[in-house]
Every structure is written in C-alpha cells, then in structure tokens.
C-alpha cells in the first residue's frame, strides 16, 4: 500500500532526478522508493557505509554531505592535536 510523504530537495537535483527516472522508465516516486529500500534493507552503521552506485552519483549534484551526530569533545580535541603535529 502506498503512502504519501512530503520531501524538500534542491530544485536542480529534482530536475536531474526526474530526467534520470524518465530515462529509466520509472516515476520519481519509485526511484526514491528503490533508494530508500536499498538503504534500509541492510544494516549500515552510518550513511558513510552505504555504497553509492555510479548511477546515484549521476543523479546527485556535487559531493554528498552527510550530517551525523556531533563528535565527543575528547575526540575533537585529539583530532586537533594530531593536526598540529
């Protein structure tokens, strides 16, 4: 059973994704459904673990940026010290 959701994306990315979906003879909704299914079907520890296929990169604009939970203060401090050496 289908359910509707509302998502917001950069307009240019939406246009690229629509063109890609059309070239694959599927709807944008089915393309997103497929991607979400792939992400949630496996037990990835984080988004960085998710293998992004070339065809997904062709839909995206620029480098993907994943927002993750902030690091602990001690690990940030250690990183800073390593960079200063």
mmCIF file as gemmi writes it, N, C-alpha and C atoms, coordinates in Angstrom:
data_model
loop_
_atom_site.group_PDB
_atom_site.id
_atom_site.type_symbol
_atom_site.label_atom_id
_atom_site.label_alt_id
_atom_site.label_comp_id
_atom_site.label_asym_id
_atom_site.label_entity_id
_atom_site.label_seq_id
_atom_site.pdbx_PDB_ins_code
_atom_site.Cartn_x
_atom_site.Cartn_y
_atom_site.Cartn_z
_atom_site.occupancy
_atom_site.B_iso_or_equiv
_atom_site.pdbx_formal_charge
_atom_site.auth_seq_id
_atom_site.auth_asym_id
_atom_site.pdbx_PDB_model_num
ATOM 1 N N . UNK Axp A 1 ? 0.84 -1.168 0 1 0 ? 1 A 1
ATOM 2 C CA . UNK Axp A 1 ? 0 0 0 1 0 ? 1 A 1
ATOM 3 C C . UNK Axp A 1 ? 0.889 1.236 0 1 0 ? 1 A 1
ATOM 4 N N . UNK Axp A 2 ? 0.616 2.178 -0.877 1 0 ? 2 A 1
ATOM 5 C CA . UNK Axp A 2 ? 1.386 3.411 -0.953 1 0 ? 2 A 1
ATOM 6 C C . UNK Axp A 2 ? 0.909 4.418 0.085 1 0 ? 2 A 1
ATOM 7 N N . UNK Axp A 3 ? 1.846 5.222 0.562 1 0 ? 3 A 1
ATOM 8 C CA . UNK Axp A 3 ? 1.543 6.326 1.473 1 0 ? 3 A 1
ATOM 9 C C . UNK Axp A 3 ? 2.289 7.545 0.945 1 0 ? 3 A 1
ATOM 10 N N . UNK Axp A 4 ? 1.742 8.72 1.165 1 0 ? 4 A 1
ATOM 11 C CA . UNK Axp A 4 ? 2.365 9.944 0.667 1 0 ? 4 A 1
ATOM 12 C C . UNK Axp A 4 ? 3.189 10.604 1.757 1 0 ? 4 A 1
ATOM 13 N N . UNK Axp A 5 ? 4.336 11.198 1.334 1 0 ? 5 A 1
ATOM 14 C CA . UNK Axp A 5 ? 5.165 11.998 2.229 1 0 ? 5 A 1
ATOM 15 C C . UNK Axp A 5 ? 5.568 13.262 1.472 1 0 ? 5 A 1
ATOM 16 N N . UNK Axp A 6 ? 6.017 14.25 2.19 1 0 ? 6 A 1
ATOM 17 C CA . UNK Axp A 6 ? 6.497 15.478 1.567 1 0 ? 6 A 1
ATOM 18 C C . UNK Axp A 6 ? 7.982 15.61 1.867 1 0 ? 6 A 1
ATOM 19 N N . UNK Axp A 7 ? 8.776 15.805 0.821 1 0 ? 7 A 1
ATOM 20 C CA . UNK Axp A 7 ? 10.219 15.977 0.96 1 0 ? 7 A 1
ATOM 21 C C . UNK Axp A 7 ? 10.62 17.265 0.256 1 0 ? 7 A 1
ATOM 22 N N . UNK Axp A 8 ? 11.708 17.873 0.7 1 0 ? 8 A 1
ATOM 23 C CA . UNK Axp A 8 ? 12.23 19.08 0.054 1 0 ? 8 A 1
ATOM 24 C C . UNK Axp A 8 ? 13.644 18.813 -0.432 1 0 ? 8 A 1
ATOM 25 N N . UNK Axp A 9 ? 13.895 19.148 -1.704 1 0 ? 9 A 1
ATOM 26 C CA . UNK Axp A 9 ? 15.213 18.981 -2.307 1 0 ? 9 A 1
ATOM 27 C C . UNK Axp A 9 ? 15.531 20.24 -3.101 1 0 ? 9 A 1
ATOM 28 N N . UNK Axp A 10 ? 16.797 20.411 -3.408 1 0 ? 10 A 1
ATOM 29 C CA . UNK Axp A 10 ? 17.221 21.486 -4.289 1 0 ? 10 A 1
ATOM 30 C C . UNK Axp A 10 ? 16.529 21.295 -5.642 1 0 ? 10 A 1
ATOM 31 N N . UNK Axp A 11 ? 16.03 22.377 -6.219 1 0 ? 11 A 1
ATOM 32 C CA . UNK Axp A 11 ? 15.27 22.311 -7.469 1 0 ? 11 A 1
ATOM 33 C C . UNK Axp A 11 ? 16.061 21.648 -8.599 1 0 ? 11 A 1
ATOM 34 N N . UNK Axp A 12 ? 17.342 21.971 -8.708 1 0 ? 12 A 1
ATOM 35 C CA . UNK Axp A 12 ? 18.158 21.39 -9.779 1 0 ? 12 A 1
ATOM 36 C C . UNK Axp A 12 ? 18.312 19.879 -9.596 1 0 ? 12 A 1
ATOM 37 N N . UNK Axp A 13 ? 18.432 19.427 -8.376 1 0 ? 13 A 1
ATOM 38 C CA . UNK Axp A 13 ? 18.548 17.99 -8.115 1 0 ? 13 A 1
ATOM 39 C C . UNK Axp A 13 ? 17.254 17.288 -8.492 1 0 ? 13 A 1
ATOM 40 N N . UNK Axp A 14 ? 16.128 17.91 -8.174 1 0 ? 14 A 1
ATOM 41 C CA . UNK Axp A 14 ? 14.836 17.328 -8.535 1 0 ? 14 A 1
ATOM 42 C C . UNK Axp A 14 ? 14.731 17.182 -10.054 1 0 ? 14 A 1
ATOM 43 N N . UNK Axp A 15 ? 15.119 18.207 -10.773 1 0 ? 15 A 1
ATOM 44 C CA . UNK Axp A 15 ? 15.048 18.146 -12.238 1 0 ? 15 A 1
ATOM 45 C C . UNK Axp A 15 ? 15.949 17.045 -12.793 1 0 ? 15 A 1
ATOM 46 N N . UNK Axp A 16 ? 17.154 16.933 -12.265 1 0 ? 16 A 1
ATOM 47 C CA . UNK Axp A 16 ? 18.062 15.862 -12.711 1 0 ? 16 A 1
ATOM 48 C C . UNK Axp A 16 ? 17.472 14.488 -12.387 1 0 ? 16 A 1
ATOM 49 N N . UNK Axp A 17 ? 16.934 14.354 -11.19 1 0 ? 17 A 1
ATOM 50 C CA . UNK Axp A 17 ? 16.35 13.075 -10.776 1 0 ? 17 A 1
ATOM 51 C C . UNK Axp A 17 ? 15.147 12.718 -11.645 1 0 ? 17 A 1
ATOM 52 N N . UNK Axp A 18 ? 14.329 13.701 -11.994 1 0 ? 18 A 1
ATOM 53 C CA . UNK Axp A 18 ? 13.172 13.454 -12.87 1 0 ? 18 A 1
ATOM 54 C C . UNK Axp A 18 ? 13.63 12.959 -14.233 1 0 ? 18 A 1
ATOM 55 N N . UNK Axp A 19 ? 14.66 13.612 -14.786 1 0 ? 19 A 1
ATOM 56 C CA . UNK Axp A 19 ? 15.181 13.19 -16.091 1 0 ? 19 A 1
ATOM 57 C C . UNK Axp A 19 ? 15.734 11.773 -16.013 1 0 ? 19 A 1
ATOM 58 N N . UNK Axp A 20 ? 16.453 11.487 -14.936 1 0 ? 20 A 1
ATOM 59 C CA . UNK Axp A 20 ? 17.007 10.147 -14.782 1 0 ? 20 A 1
ATOM 60 C C . UNK Axp A 20 ? 15.888 9.117 -14.681 1 0 ? 20 A 1
ATOM 61 N N . UNK Axp A 21 ? 14.907 9.378 -13.83 1 0 ? 21 A 1
ATOM 62 C CA . UNK Axp A 21 ? 13.795 8.442 -13.643 1 0 ? 21 A 1
ATOM 63 C C . UNK Axp A 21 ? 13.085 8.213 -14.98 1 0 ? 21 A 1
ATOM 64 N N . UNK Axp A 22 ? 12.86 9.288 -15.719 1 0 ? 22 A 1
ATOM 65 C CA . UNK Axp A 22 ? 12.195 9.156 -17.018 1 0 ? 22 A 1
ATOM 66 C C . UNK Axp A 22 ? 13.026 8.3 -17.973 1 0 ? 22 A 1
ATOM 67 N N . UNK Axp A 23 ? 14.345 8.493 -17.964 1 0 ? 23 A 1
ATOM 68 C CA . UNK Axp A 23 ? 15.204 7.698 -18.852 1 0 ? 23 A 1
ATOM 69 C C . UNK Axp A 23 ? 15.184 6.211 -18.478 1 0 ? 23 A 1
ATOM 70 N N . UNK Axp A 24 ? 14.84 5.913 -17.225 1 0 ? 24 A 1
ATOM 71 C CA . UNK Axp A 24 ? 14.753 4.531 -16.761 1 0 ? 24 A 1
ATOM 72 C C . UNK Axp A 24 ? 13.322 3.997 -16.816 1 0 ? 24 A 1
ATOM 73 N N . UNK Axp A 25 ? 12.428 4.845 -17.326 1 0 ? 25 A 1
ATOM 74 C CA . UNK Axp A 25 ? 11.016 4.489 -17.483 1 0 ? 25 A 1
ATOM 75 C C . UNK Axp A 25 ? 10.344 4.147 -16.14 1 0 ? 25 A 1
ATOM 76 N N . UNK Axp A 26 ? 10.717 4.927 -15.102 1 0 ? 26 A 1
ATOM 77 C CA . UNK Axp A 26 ? 10.074 4.789 -13.795 1 0 ? 26 A 1
ATOM 78 C C . UNK Axp A 26 ? 9.721 6.189 -13.287 1 0 ? 26 A 1
ATOM 79 N N . UNK Axp A 27 ? 8.858 6.244 -12.312 1 0 ? 27 A 1
ATOM 80 C CA . UNK Axp A 27 ? 8.5 7.538 -11.729 1 0 ? 27 A 1
ATOM 81 C C . UNK Axp A 27 ? 9.556 7.952 -10.714 1 0 ? 27 A 1
ATOM 82 N N . UNK Axp A 28 ? 9.581 9.227 -10.409 1 0 ? 28 A 1
ATOM 83 C CA . UNK Axp A 28 ? 10.488 9.733 -9.394 1 0 ? 28 A 1
ATOM 84 C C . UNK Axp A 28 ? 10.162 9.09 -8.04 1 0 ? 28 A 1
ATOM 85 N N . UNK Axp A 29 ? 8.895 8.875 -7.784 1 0 ? 29 A 1
ATOM 86 C CA . UNK Axp A 29 ? 8.49 8.22 -6.534 1 0 ? 29 A 1
ATOM 87 C C . UNK Axp A 29 ? 9.08 6.822 -6.428 1 0 ? 29 A 1
ATOM 88 N N . UNK Axp A 30 ? 9.034 6.055 -7.512 1 0 ? 30 A 1
ATOM 89 C CA . UNK Axp A 30 ? 9.579 4.69 -7.49 1 0 ? 30 A 1
ATOM 90 C C . UNK Axp A 30 ? 11.109 4.709 -7.372 1 0 ? 30 A 1
ATOM 91 N N . UNK Axp A 31 ? 11.75 5.7 -7.974 1 0 ? 31 A 1
ATOM 92 C CA . UNK Axp A 31 ? 13.196 5.839 -7.847 1 0 ? 31 A 1
ATOM 93 C C . UNK Axp A 31 ? 13.561 6.066 -6.381 1 0 ? 31 A 1
ATOM 94 N N . UNK Axp A 32 ? 12.876 6.983 -5.722 1 0 ? 32 A 1
ATOM 95 C CA . UNK Axp A 32 ? 13.142 7.262 -4.309 1 0 ? 32 A 1
ATOM 96 C C . UNK Axp A 32 ? 12.812 6.046 -3.448 1 0 ? 32 A 1
ATOM 97 N N . UNK Axp A 33 ? 11.725 5.371 -3.765 1 0 ? 33 A 1
ATOM 98 C CA . UNK Axp A 33 ? 11.343 4.174 -3.026 1 0 ? 33 A 1
ATOM 99 C C . UNK Axp A 33 ? 12.452 3.118 -3.121 1 0 ? 33 A 1
ATOM 100 N N . UNK Axp A 34 ? 12.99 2.954 -4.32 1 0 ? 34 A 1
ATOM 101 C CA . UNK Axp A 34 ? 14.066 1.987 -4.546 1 0 ? 34 A 1
ATOM 102 C C . UNK Axp A 34 ? 15.298 2.351 -3.71 1 0 ? 34 A 1
ATOM 103 N N . UNK Axp A 35 ? 15.683 3.623 -3.729 1 0 ? 35 A 1
ATOM 104 C CA . UNK Axp A 35 ? 16.857 4.051 -2.966 1 0 ? 35 A 1
ATOM 105 C C . UNK Axp A 35 ? 16.646 3.857 -1.466 1 0 ? 35 A 1
ATOM 106 N N . UNK Axp A 36 ? 15.485 4.252 -0.969 1 0 ? 36 A 1
ATOM 107 C CA . UNK Axp A 36 ? 15.197 4.091 0.455 1 0 ? 36 A 1
ATOM 108 C C . UNK Axp A 36 ? 15.153 2.623 0.851 1 0 ? 36 A 1
ATOM 109 N N . UNK Axp A 37 ? 14.622 1.785 -0.039 1 0 ? 37 A 1
ATOM 110 C CA . UNK Axp A 37 ? 14.587 0.353 0.228 1 0 ? 37 A 1
ATOM 111 C C . UNK Axp A 37 ? 16 -0.208 0.345 1 0 ? 37 A 1
ATOM 112 N N . UNK Axp A 38 ? 16.889 0.212 -0.565 1 0 ? 38 A 1
ATOM 113 C CA . UNK Axp A 38 ? 18.276 -0.258 -0.532 1 0 ? 38 A 1
ATOM 114 C C . UNK Axp A 38 ? 18.971 0.161 0.754 1 0 ? 38 A 1
ATOM 115 N N . UNK Axp A 39 ? 18.76 1.395 1.17 1 0 ? 39 A 1
ATOM 116 C CA . UNK Axp A 39 ? 19.411 1.907 2.375 1 0 ? 39 A 1
ATOM 117 C C . UNK Axp A 39 ? 18.927 1.162 3.61 1 0 ? 39 A 1
ATOM 118 N N . UNK Axp A 40 ? 17.622 0.927 3.684 1 0 ? 40 A 1
ATOM 119 C CA . UNK Axp A 40 ? 17.048 0.341 4.897 1 0 ? 40 A 1
ATOM 120 C C . UNK Axp A 40 ? 17.046 -1.18 4.895 1 0 ? 40 A 1
ATOM 121 N N . UNK Axp A 41 ? 17.39 -1.818 3.784 1 0 ? 41 A 1
ATOM 122 C CA . UNK Axp A 41 ? 17.394 -3.288 3.71 1 0 ? 41 A 1
ATOM 123 C C . UNK Axp A 41 ? 18.63 -3.91 4.346 1 0 ? 41 A 1
ATOM 124 N N . UNK Axp A 42 ? 19.668 -3.128 4.487 1 0 ? 42 A 1
ATOM 125 C CA . UNK Axp A 42 ? 20.915 -3.628 5.064 1 0 ? 42 A 1
ATOM 126 C C . UNK Axp A 42 ? 21.165 -2.94 6.399 1 0 ? 42 A 1
ATOM 127 N N . UNK Axp A 43 ? 22.076 -3.487 7.139 1 0 ? 43 A 1
ATOM 128 C CA . UNK Axp A 43 ? 22.363 -2.939 8.458 1 0 ? 43 A 1
ATOM 129 C C . UNK Axp A 43 ? 23.629 -2.088 8.405 1 0 ? 43 A 1
ATOM 130 N N . UNK Axp A 44 ? 23.491 -0.897 7.864 1 0 ? 44 A 1
ATOM 131 C CA . UNK Axp A 44 ? 24.623 0.018 7.791 1 0 ? 44 A 1
ATOM 132 C C . UNK Axp A 44 ? 24.765 0.738 9.124 1 0 ? 44 A 1
ATOM 133 N N . UNK Axp A 45 ? 26.001 0.884 9.575 1 0 ? 45 A 1
ATOM 134 C CA . UNK Axp A 45 ? 26.258 1.593 10.827 1 0 ? 45 A 1
ATOM 135 C C . UNK Axp A 45 ? 26.047 3.097 10.658 1 0 ? 45 A 1
ATOM 136 N N . UNK Axp A 46 ? 26.321 3.6 9.447 1 0 ? 46 A 1
ATOM 137 C CA . UNK Axp A 46 ? 26.141 5.023 9.164 1 0 ? 46 A 1
ATOM 138 C C . UNK Axp A 46 ? 25.96 5.199 7.662 1 0 ? 46 A 1
ATOM 139 N N . UNK Axp A 47 ? 25.604 6.389 7.249 1 0 ? 47 A 1
ATOM 140 C CA . UNK Axp A 47 ? 25.443 6.66 5.823 1 0 ? 47 A 1
ATOM 141 C C . UNK Axp A 47 ? 26.76 6.52 5.068 1 0 ? 47 A 1
ATOM 142 N N . UNK Axp A 48 ? 27.878 6.77 5.754 1 0 ? 48 A 1
ATOM 143 C CA . UNK Axp A 48 ? 29.179 6.634 5.108 1 0 ? 48 A 1
ATOM 144 C C . UNK Axp A 48 ? 29.441 5.193 4.679 1 0 ? 48 A 1
ATOM 145 N N . UNK Axp A 49 ? 28.79 4.229 5.326 1 0 ? 49 A 1
ATOM 146 C CA . UNK Axp A 49 ? 28.964 2.817 4.976 1 0 ? 49 A 1
ATOM 147 C C . UNK Axp A 49 ? 28.157 2.418 3.746 1 0 ? 49 A 1
ATOM 148 N N . UNK Axp A 50 ? 27.17 3.213 3.391 1 0 ? 50 A 1
ATOM 149 C CA . UNK Axp A 50 ? 26.294 2.875 2.282 1 0 ? 50 A 1
ATOM 150 C C . UNK Axp A 50 ? 27.031 3.019 0.958 1 0 ? 50 A 1
ATOM 151 N N . UNK Axp A 51 ? 27.118 1.933 0.167 1 0 ? 51 A 1
ATOM 152 C CA . UNK Axp A 51 ? 27.814 2.015 -1.119 1 0 ? 51 A 1
ATOM 153 C C . UNK Axp A 51 ? 26.959 2.742 -2.154 1 0 ? 51 A 1
ATOM 154 N N . UNK Axp A 52 ? 27.407 3.897 -2.579 1 0 ? 52 A 1
ATOM 155 C CA . UNK Axp A 52 ? 26.653 4.69 -3.535 1 0 ? 52 A 1
ATOM 156 C C . UNK Axp A 52 ? 27.077 4.282 -4.937 1 0 ? 52 A 1
ATOM 157 N N . UNK Axp A 53 ? 26.126 3.787 -5.714 1 0 ? 53 A 1
ATOM 158 C CA . UNK Axp A 53 ? 26.412 3.326 -7.07 1 0 ? 53 A 1
ATOM 159 C C . UNK Axp A 53 ? 26.628 4.517 -8.007 1 0 ? 53 A 1
ATOM 160 N N . UNK Axp A 54 ? 27.283 4.265 -9.117 1 0 ? 54 A 1
ATOM 161 C CA . UNK Axp A 54 ? 27.562 5.327 -10.087 1 0 ? 54 A 1
ATOM 162 C C . UNK Axp A 54 ? 26.295 6.005 -10.576 1 0 ? 54 A 1
ATOM 163 N N . UNK Axp A 55 ? 25.219 5.236 -10.76 1 0 ? 55 A 1
ATOM 164 C CA . UNK Axp A 55 ? 24.002 5.843 -11.293 1 0 ? 55 A 1
ATOM 165 C C . UNK Axp A 55 ? 23.379 6.802 -10.288 1 0 ? 55 A 1
ATOM 166 N N . UNK Axp A 56 ? 23.589 6.579 -8.997 1 0 ? 56 A 1
ATOM 167 C CA . UNK Axp A 56 ? 23.094 7.526 -7.994 1 0 ? 56 A 1
ATOM 168 C C . UNK Axp A 56 ? 23.928 8.796 -8.066 1 0 ? 56 A 1
ATOM 169 N N . UNK Axp A 57 ? 25.235 8.649 -8.221 1 0 ? 57 A 1
ATOM 170 C CA . UNK Axp A 57 ? 26.103 9.823 -8.344 1 0 ? 57 A 1
ATOM 171 C C . UNK Axp A 57 ? 25.723 10.674 -9.542 1 0 ? 57 A 1
ATOM 172 N N . UNK Axp A 58 ? 25.259 10.049 -10.619 1 0 ? 58 A 1
ATOM 173 C CA . UNK Axp A 58 ? 24.887 10.819 -11.798 1 0 ? 58 A 1
ATOM 174 C C . UNK Axp A 58 ? 23.633 11.65 -11.557 1 0 ? 58 A 1
ATOM 175 N N . UNK Axp A 59 ? 22.817 11.245 -10.589 1 0 ? 59 A 1
ATOM 176 C CA . UNK Axp A 59 ? 21.611 11.999 -10.256 1 0 ? 59 A 1
ATOM 177 C C . UNK Axp A 59 ? 21.949 13.144 -9.306 1 0 ? 59 A 1
ATOM 178 N N . UNK Axp A 60 ? 22.915 12.915 -8.426 1 0 ? 60 A 1
ATOM 179 C CA . UNK Axp A 60 ? 23.262 13.906 -7.409 1 0 ? 60 A 1
ATOM 180 C C . UNK Axp A 60 ? 24.046 15.06 -8.015 1 0 ? 60 A 1
ATOM 181 N N . UNK Axp A 61 ? 24.008 16.178 -7.331 1 0 ? 61 A 1
ATOM 182 C CA . UNK Axp A 61 ? 24.778 17.338 -7.755 1 0 ? 61 A 1
ATOM 183 C C . UNK Axp A 61 ? 25.884 17.566 -6.745 1 0 ? 61 A 1
ATOM 184 N N . UNK Axp A 62 ? 27.118 17.444 -7.183 1 0 ? 62 A 1
ATOM 185 C CA . UNK Axp A 62 ? 28.229 17.678 -6.278 1 0 ? 62 A 1
ATOM 186 C C . UNK Axp A 62 ? 28.465 16.518 -5.324 1 0 ? 62 A 1
ATOM 187 N N . UNK Axp A 63 ? 29.31 16.761 -4.361 1 0 ? 63 A 1
ATOM 188 C CA . UNK Axp A 63 ? 29.666 15.742 -3.387 1 0 ? 63 A 1
ATOM 189 C C . UNK Axp A 63 ? 28.588 15.645 -2.324 1 0 ? 63 A 1
ATOM 190 N N . UNK Axp A 64 ? 28.243 14.416 -1.967 1 0 ? 64 A 1
ATOM 191 C CA . UNK Axp A 64 ? 27.241 14.207 -0.926 1 0 ? 64 A 1
ATOM 192 C C . UNK Axp A 64 ? 27.807 14.648 0.418 1 0 ? 64 A 1
ATOM 193 N N . UNK Axp A 65 ? 26.979 15.297 1.191 1 0 ? 65 A 1
ATOM 194 C CA . UNK Axp A 65 ? 27.381 15.715 2.536 1 0 ? 65 A 1
ATOM 195 C C . UNK Axp A 65 ? 26.418 15.081 3.52 1 0 ? 65 A 1
ATOM 196 N N . UNK Axp A 66 ? 26.954 14.256 4.403 1 0 ? 66 A 1
ATOM 197 C CA . UNK Axp A 66 ? 26.127 13.576 5.374 1 0 ? 66 A 1
ATOM 198 C C . UNK Axp A 66 ? 26.271 14.266 6.72 1 0 ? 66 A 1
ATOM 199 N N . UNK Axp A 67 ? 25.164 14.613 7.296 1 0 ? 67 A 1
ATOM 200 C CA . UNK Axp A 67 ? 25.18 15.245 8.613 1 0 ? 67 A 1
ATOM 201 C C . UNK Axp A 67 ? 24.988 14.15 9.644 1 0 ? 67 A 1
ATOM 202 N N . UNK Axp A 68 ? 25.983 13.981 10.485 1 0 ? 68 A 1
ATOM 203 C CA . UNK Axp A 68 ? 25.925 12.96 11.518 1 0 ? 68 A 1
ATOM 204 C C . UNK Axp A 68 ? 25.956 13.624 12.885 1 0 ? 68 A 1
ATOM 205 N N . UNK Axp A 69 ? 25.742 12.835 13.904 1 0 ? 69 A 1
ATOM 206 C CA . UNK Axp A 69 ? 25.746 13.402 15.251 1 0 ? 69 A 1
ATOM 207 C C . UNK Axp A 69 ? 27.126 13.956 15.572 1 0 ? 69 A 1
ATOM 208 N N . UNK Axp A 70 ? 27.165 15.023 16.37 1 0 ? 70 A 1
ATOM 209 C CA . UNK Axp A 70 ? 28.458 15.642 16.686 1 0 ? 70 A 1
ATOM 210 C C . UNK Axp A 70 ? 29.387 14.683 17.425 1 0 ? 70 A 1
ATOM 211 N N . UNK Axp A 71 ? 30.672 14.865 17.188 1 0 ? 71 A 1
ATOM 212 C CA . UNK Axp A 71 ? 31.668 14.032 17.855 1 0 ? 71 A 1
ATOM 213 C C . UNK Axp A 71 ? 31.783 14.45 19.318 1 0 ? 71 A 1
ATOM 214 N N . UNK Axp A 72 ? 32.288 13.538 20.106 1 0 ? 72 A 1
ATOM 215 C CA . UNK Axp A 72 ? 32.533 13.862 21.503 1 0 ? 72 A 1
ATOM 216 C C . UNK Axp A 72 ? 33.676 14.858 21.585 1 0 ? 72 A 1
ATOM 217 N N . UNK Axp A 73 ? 33.632 15.686 22.585 1 0 ? 73 A 1
ATOM 218 C CA . UNK Axp A 73 ? 34.636 16.732 22.761 1 0 ? 73 A 1
ATOM 219 C C . UNK Axp A 73 ? 36.056 16.161 22.804 1 0 ? 73 A 1
ATOM 220 N N . UNK Axp A 74 ? 36.236 15.023 23.459 1 0 ? 74 A 1
ATOM 221 C CA . UNK Axp A 74 ? 37.577 14.434 23.577 1 0 ? 74 A 1
ATOM 222 C C . UNK Axp A 74 ? 38.12 14.021 22.208 1 0 ? 74 A 1
ATOM 223 N N . UNK Axp A 75 ? 37.262 13.482 21.331 1 0 ? 75 A 1
ATOM 224 C CA . UNK Axp A 75 ? 37.753 13.067 20.017 1 0 ? 75 A 1
ATOM 225 C C . UNK Axp A 75 ? 38.075 14.279 19.15 1 0 ? 75 A 1
ATOM 226 N N . UNK Axp A 76 ? 37.336 15.36 19.308 1 0 ? 76 A 1
ATOM 227 C CA . UNK Axp A 76 ? 37.634 16.6 18.57 1 0 ? 76 A 1
ATOM 228 C C . UNK Axp A 76 ? 38.981 17.154 19.029 1 0 ? 76 A 1
ATOM 229 N N . UNK Axp A 77 ? 39.205 17.118 20.336 1 0 ? 77 A 1
ATOM 230 C CA . UNK Axp A 77 ? 40.458 17.61 20.903 1 0 ? 77 A 1
ATOM 231 C C . UNK Axp A 77 ? 41.631 16.778 20.372 1 0 ? 77 A 1
ATOM 232 N N . UNK Axp A 78 ? 41.482 15.451 20.352 1 0 ? 78 A 1
ATOM 233 C CA . UNK Axp A 78 ? 42.528 14.568 19.842 1 0 ? 78 A 1
ATOM 234 C C . UNK Axp A 78 ? 42.817 14.839 18.37 1 0 ? 78 A 1
ATOM 235 N N . UNK Axp A 79 ? 41.77 15.041 17.585 1 0 ? 79 A 1
ATOM 236 C CA . UNK Axp A 79 ? 41.938 15.353 16.166 1 0 ? 79 A 1
ATOM 237 C C . UNK Axp A 79 ? 42.726 16.64 15.985 1 0 ? 79 A 1
ATOM 238 N N . UNK Axp A 80 ? 42.407 17.636 16.778 1 0 ? 80 A 1
ATOM 239 C CA . UNK Axp A 80 ? 43.077 18.935 16.709 1 0 ? 80 A 1
ATOM 240 C C . UNK Axp A 80 ? 44.563 18.769 17.02 1 0 ? 80 A 1
ATOM 241 N N . UNK Axp A 81 ? 44.859 18.017 18.058 1 0 ? 81 A 1
ATOM 242 C CA . UNK Axp A 81 ? 46.262 17.81 18.448 1 0 ? 81 A 1
ATOM 243 C C . UNK Axp A 81 ? 47.041 17.098 17.346 1 0 ? 81 A 1
ATOM 244 N N . UNK Axp A 82 ? 46.427 16.107 16.7 1 0 ? 82 A 1
ATOM 245 C CA . UNK Axp A 82 ? 47.099 15.368 15.625 1 0 ? 82 A 1
ATOM 246 C C . UNK Axp A 82 ? 47.413 16.294 14.447 1 0 ? 82 A 1
ATOM 247 N N . UNK Axp A 83 ? 46.492 17.189 14.129 1 0 ? 83 A 1
ATOM 248 C CA . UNK Axp A 83 ? 46.704 18.11 13.013 1 0 ? 83 A 1
ATOM 249 C C . UNK Axp A 83 ? 47.821 19.104 13.296 1 0 ? 83 A 1
ATOM 250 N N . UNK Axp A 84 ? 47.988 19.481 14.55 1 0 ? 84 A 1
ATOM 251 C CA . UNK Axp A 84 ? 49.006 20.459 14.923 1 0 ? 84 A 1
ATOM 252 C C . UNK Axp A 84 ? 50.408 19.892 14.878 1 0 ? 84 A 1
ATOM 253 N N . UNK Axp A 85 ? 50.556 18.567 14.936 1 0 ? 85 A 1
ATOM 254 C CA . UNK Axp A 85 ? 51.89 17.935 14.946 1 0 ? 85 A 1
ATOM 255 C C . UNK Axp A 85 ? 52.566 18.012 13.618 1 0 ? 85 A 1
